[in-house]
Amino acid sequence: MTPVLVINSGSSSLKYQLIDMDAEATLASGLIERIGGQGQGAARHTVHAAPAAEGEAAPAFLDATRSRELEIPDHTAAFRVMLEAFASDGPSLADNPPIALGHRVVHGGARFFEPTLITPLVEINIDELSVLAPLHNPANLAGIVAAREAFPEVPHVAVFDTAFHQTLAPEAYTYAIDHTLAASHRIRRYGFHGTSHKFVGEAAAAFLGRPLTELKQIVFHLGNGASVTAIDGGRSVETSMGFTPLEGLVMGTRSGDIDPAALFHLARRARMSIDDLDDLLNKRSGLLGLAGSNDLRDIRAGIERGDERARLAFDVYVHRLRAYAGAYLAQLGGADVISFTAGVGENAPHVRAAALETLGFAGVELDPGRNAAPGGGIRVISTDASPVTVLVVPTDEELEIARQTLGVVRA
């Protein structure tokens, strides 16, 4: 057994997963929420059961999904709670010690091009990059500090959301603003969801039995946060998120693309401050701003009731998907594969159908029956005759982080 412990540390959460890399199978996973309280009451620790192999009984420690509330003041305390759960319920980390810990870090700036062994200097760099991701990097670093305290003798590896997009060409990542100002403040397109886009692109190639280097792919990662990436030969060549995860597609609560002058107008006429505008675009826009809900299931139910706001929200959402699909088909010179992943991408056939409806000119032929059919795992939803293969590919960012972590440890 080759266990790798994957840590995804948020500002008030700690998500973890222990993976046996010999079988690439989850041994245990959990989520600790509301760390530090933040006016929300006690923290909640949920341990998720991993399915037993067919024909086998589930180990006792995986017999159910359990949840409890308790006081957890900080990430160090959260790590202790996680370790206590492993000790009391298993699997025992004493018997199955992780050979490494892999940490999700959202922003690597232009400094980190690949998964990196964490040292004190790397921690300093992650901290310095917090100016580019103030909501994410400090939380990621808090998890790293707590984890290194709990596992001081084990290698720790940082896997950066932005790293996959470091292959973008200068013309793709450069914004057309004053060059000196942009350079001094590190303003450029970085891109995000990189671990997911990388995982999906490679999984699609493996599923189709085709060399990754020969494929032109478009990957739609559609969840509450959403992005799309053009991948040429396994390399990211264009992506919708930019300097921050705000740019691009319409998301659950984020606006995506907007004319910056609209913000100047709101500042002058509505007397909105920088913080007000930040809150508006990140937390009160997107589907929530348009329809009052950031859940596409609610939007669909609203459409069925005749709610015009819900209809408009869906149409705006789809319009943006089509716009990016067309742009990326042009950038790639056509596509061999289009994949959908994440919560919406994997589970909303009506979104997939609407997004691809106008792409027949580019060789996209969706099979309505395949698209509507429920199912797990990777599956084809295009017709057999479609020049472009359309796939649903469940993403697994934790497994991707574990793979990259193992690669660094074994290098």
N, C-alpha and C positions, 0 to 999 in steps of 0.2 A: 504494500500500500504506500502511496506517495501523496500524503495530505498537504494541500495548500489552503490556507485560511485567507479569504478575500474580505476586505473591509471597505465599506462605503460609508464614510462619516459625513453627516450633514450638520447643519447648525444646531439642531436639536434632536438629532437622530443618529442611530448607529445600526447599519444593516450589515449582516455578516453571513458568510457561507463557507462551510468546510467541504472541500471537494477532493475526492480521491482521483488523482490525475492518471493513475494507471487505467482506470475504467472511465474517466471523466464523468464520475457520478457524484451527486450531492450526498454527503453523509448527514449533514444537518444544516439548518439555516435559521436565522431569526432577525427580528427587527425590534429595536428599542426606540421608542418615540417619546417626545416631550421631555427630553433631557433638560434639566435646569428649571423645569416648571414653566417659565415664561407666561405665568398667569393662566395656565391650562390645567392645573391640578397635578396629580401624581403622574409619573412616567408610566408607560405601558411597555411590557416586554412580551413579545409574541414569538414562540418557537414553532417553526413549521415542520410538519412531518414530511419526510422524504418517502416516496413510494418504494415498497419492497419489490425485488425482482419477481417476475412471474413464477409462480409455483413455490415461492418462499414466504415464510412468515416474517412480518416486519419485526425488527429488533424492538425490545421493550421501550427504548428511549425514543422511538419514532412511531409510537402507537397512536398519536393524536396531535393535533395542533392545539397548543395551550397558550393562554394569555393571562397575565396578571399585572396588577398595578402596584407600584412601589416608588419610594423617593430615590431619585437618581440626580444628584446635583450637577455632575459634570461628566465628561467623556471618560475620565479615569475611573470613576465609579461605575460607569456603564460597562467598561471592560471587565471590572470585577464581577458584575452581574452576569455577563456572558460566560466568564470562566466558571462561575459557580454553577451555571446551567449545564455546562459540559461535564463538570465534576459530579453533579448529582444525577443527571439524566442521561449523560453520555452523548455521543461517543467519548470515551475518556481521552483527553489530550495527553495524559501521561502514557497511555498505551499506544496512542496514535499521534505523536507530536508532529505538528506541521513543520515541514522542511523549510517553509518560507511563508511570509505574509505579503499579499498583494494589495496595494492601496489605490483606490480611484482618486485621482487628483484632477479637478476640472480644468485648470488653466496652467499650461506649461510655457505660455508665451512663445517667443522665438528661441528660447534656450534649450528646450527639451524636445528632441526629435524621436526619441524611442523610450521604452521602459527603462528606468534608471534605478540602480541600487541606491537606497537612501543612506546618506551620510549627514553629519551635522551641516556641511556646506549645502547639500541639496535642500535640507530643511530651511536654511536661510533664504535660498532662492525661491522656494515655494512661498515663504512669508513675504518676500519682496514683491512677488507677482500678485499678491492679494489686492494690490491697487487696481488690477485688471479684473479681478473676480472677488469683490469684497463679500459677497454672500456665500461663496463656495470655498475658496482656498483656505481661509482661516479655520473653517470647520474641518476640511480635509486634514490640515496640519494638526489640529487638536486630536484627531483620531490617530494620526501617526505617532505623536508624542506619547499618547496613552498606550498604544500598542507596543512601542519600543520599550516602554517601562515594564510592560507585562511579559514581553518576549525579548529580553536583551541579547540573547545569544543566537537568535534566529535572523537570517537575512530578511530585510524588508525592501520591497520594490514599489516604486511609484509608477503607475500607468496613467498617462495623461490623455484626457479627452481630446485635446488639441493636436496630439502628436501625429495622428494619421493624416492630418491635413497639412503637415509641413512640406508635402510635395507640391502644394499649389505653386504655380508660376507667379513671378512678380506682377504680371498683368492681371492675375486673378485675385491676389491678396492686397493690392495697393488701392487705397482710396484717393480720389482726385481732389485732395486738399493740399495746402502749403506743405511742401516736402520737408522742410526743416522742422516745422511744428509737429508734423506727424511722426518724424523720426525721434524727436526729443521726448515725446509722450507715448511712443510705441503704439501708435494708432494704425492698425491694419486689420485685414480679415484674418481671424484665427480658425474659426470653425469649431464645432462641438459635436457631441455624440460620436466621436471618432471610434471608440471601441465597438460600438454597435455597427456602424457602417463597415468597419473592417471585418467583423465577424460575419455579417450577412453576405458581403461580397465574396468572401472565401467559401462560405457554406454553399452559396449558389453555384459556384464553379465546381465544387466537389460533387454536389448533387447531380449536376448535369454531365459530370465526367469530362469536363473540358478544362484546358489549361487556363488558369487565372490570367496569365499574361496575354491571352488572346481575346479576352472579353471586354466589350464596352458595356458598362452597367450603370443603371440609375437606381438608387436605393432611397425609398421613402421611409423614414423613421417617423411614424405618426403616433404620438401619444399626447399627453397634456402639453409637453414640449414637443416640437416637431421640426424636422429638418430634412433636406434632400441633398444627396451628394452624387456627383458624376464621377464614376470610377473607370479609368482607362488602364487596362493591363494591371489591375490591382493597386493603382495609385490614384489618390484623390486629386482631381484636377479642377473641381469647382464644388462649392458647397454653399448652402443658403444662409446659415448663421454666420455672423461676422465678427466684429470686435467683441461683441457680447452675444449671448444666446437670444437676444431680442430680435435681431434682424431675420427677415425671410418670410416663412409661411405664417399664415394665421394659426395661432395656437389656442390653448385653453383659456389663458388669461393674458397672453402677450399679443401685442398688435401685429408683430411682424413688420414688413415694410411700410413706411409712412413718410411723407414729405417732411423733412426737418423744419421747413418754414411753418408748418401747422403748429409746431411747438412754440416757435417765436410768437405766433399769433395768440396762442393761449396764454403765454406769459404776459403779453402786453394787454390783451383785452379782458382775459378772465382772471388776471392777477395771480396766476399759478406759479409757485416757486419751482426750483429744480427738483426738490424732493417730491412735490406734488406731481410733477410730470413723470418722474421716475415711477412713482406709485401707480399712476394712470396707465402707463404703457406696459408695465410688467405684471400688475396685479388686477387691473380693472378693465382690461381691453380684450382683444380676441373674441372668442365665442361668448365669454361671459359678458363683455361689454355690449356685444351685438344683440344677444338673445336672453341674457340674464342667467345663463347656465354655461359652465365650461364642459359639460358632459354631452357628447354627441347623441347619446341615447335619449336624453331629454329634448334635444333639438329635433330629433326625428319624431318623437311623440308630439311635439308642438306642431310640426308640419302636418301630421295626420289630423290634428285638431283644427287646422286652418290658421295657425298663428303666423302672420306675415313676417314678424321679426325673426322667428325661427327659420322660415324659408329664406329670408335674405341672408341670415348668418351662414346657412349651409351653402348658399350660392356663392357668397364671398369666399368661403373656405375652399370650395372646389375650384373657383376661378383662379385662385392663387396656385393651387396644385398644378393646374393645366399650364399656367404661365411658366412655371419653373420646369415642368416636363418639356415643354417646347424649347425653352432656352437651352436646356442641357442636351436635348437631341441635336441642336445646332452646334453646341460646343464639341460634342463627341463625334459629330458627323454620322449620327444614327446610333442605335443601341441594339445589342444582342439580348440583353436581359433587363427587365424592370422588376424590382422586388419591393414588397410591402412588409413592414415589420412594426413592432411595438403594439401597444394596446389597441389603438384604432386600426392601424395597418393590418393587424392579424385578425381582427374580429368584426370589422365593419365592411361587409361586401358591397353595400350600397355606396360607400365612399370610394372604394376601389373602382367600381363600375363608372361612377360619375367622373372620377379623375381621368379615366382612360377613354371616355366616350368619344372624344374628338380626335383620337390619335390613330385612327385607321390609316391615314395617309402615310404614317411612319412605319406601318407594318404591324400594328398592335391589333390582335383579334382576340378579345376576351370571350371565354366560354361561359355563358350565363349559369349553366348548371354547375360547373366546377367552381365557379366563383361563389355561388350561394351555398354550396355543400359545406356542412360543418366538418371539422377535422383538425387534427394536431400534426405537428411536424411540418417539414417542408413539403409543399405541394404546388403542382402546376395548375394555374387557373386560366391559361390561354388555350386556344384551340390547337389541335395537332398541326394544323396548317399555318399557324401564325408565324411569320418571319421573326417576330420578337417574342421570346419566351417570357411570360409573366408568372411570377412566383409569389407565394406567401412564405416567408422565412421567419420563424420564431427567433427572436434575438436572444442572446445569452451573454450579457456583458460581463457577468461574474466569471463565467467560464473563459471568456476571452482574456480577462485580467489574469486569471490563474495560468492560462497558457503562456502569456507574455512573462509573467513572474517566473515560471519554471524555466523558460528560455534564458532569462538573465542568470538564474542560479546555476544552470548547467553549462553556461557559456565558458 
